[in-house]
Amino acid sequence: MRIPIASIVIGRGRRRAALAKIRELADSIKAIGLRHPITVLEADKDGKYPLVAGRHRLEACRLLGLAEIDVMTMASKIDAEMWEISENLHRADLTVMQRNLSIGQWIKLAGKKLEKELQSRPGGGIESKRADGRGHRKQSGVSAASRELNIAETTARRAVFIADHLSAAAQRELVKLGLENSQRALEYAAKGDGAEQQVYALRDYAQHLERKKKRRRERKQPLASLPPRSFGEAFDRWFHTLDIEMQVQGAIWLLGEEPEKFVEQRKRAAEATAADRKAMH
């Protein structure tokens, strides 16, 4: 089906299209045509088609000055939202937070869709009989979603938990702290009781990560570049900056011994060490 490009409307809150990608698609469409139609909802009372998926393809066709575009139409808004989420999940630039929220939203929509389908049947309801005929159980969309979206079932369950519990304030705080790509931070925050507690938990978590980074830097940092932790450590560092002759003289002075006696003791210690090593072999 082909419709006028001017009749397509883009809803609020959609992600901005990337100009570089639009130009790349425009070159491809000019060379081989539009291979994959965009997706729209059926026309509203004003004859406008709300866009579901294919924003970059639409903008590329506009850039080429085309008047019409091939489309696939969908009647259900729930199906349209699910389709849009499915397409977005293939994008490489989604953050971990956006991905979790999208998966959680997809599963919620799948549940609504199933509920509507079951309610439209004779004796509607949201429960179905077990295969063995014993009792009833609620239909779960998590397993179906994991297959449909090609993700692990545990990933789907975590996404539902995050989408259900992560507050809008916590989502903003995750972005502010640069933790929107940390699955652990998302799950940690979602366990908090209410928005305020989630925000405080995220700030504590960010401080914990900073302390860990600092300890790693200190372990990698040469000892000499760190401030001494005691007077003894400071003295040892200074002492080892002296040449060997000054170290010997300093040791003799500190021990209060005669130079000849000190040298003799050092010589005996060296001979004893050498004898021990020889005996070991």
PyMOL commands that set and color helices and strands:
alter all, ss='L'
color gray80, all
select helices_A, chain A and resi 5-7+19-32+55-63+77-88+96-119+142-148+153-165+168-177+183-190+195-220+223-225+231-239+244-255+259-280
alter helices_A, ss='H'
color red, helices_A
select strands_A, chain A and resi 2-4+8-9+38-41+49-53+68-74+127-129+136-138
alter strands_A, ss='S'
color yellow, strands_A
deselect
rebuild
show_as cartoon
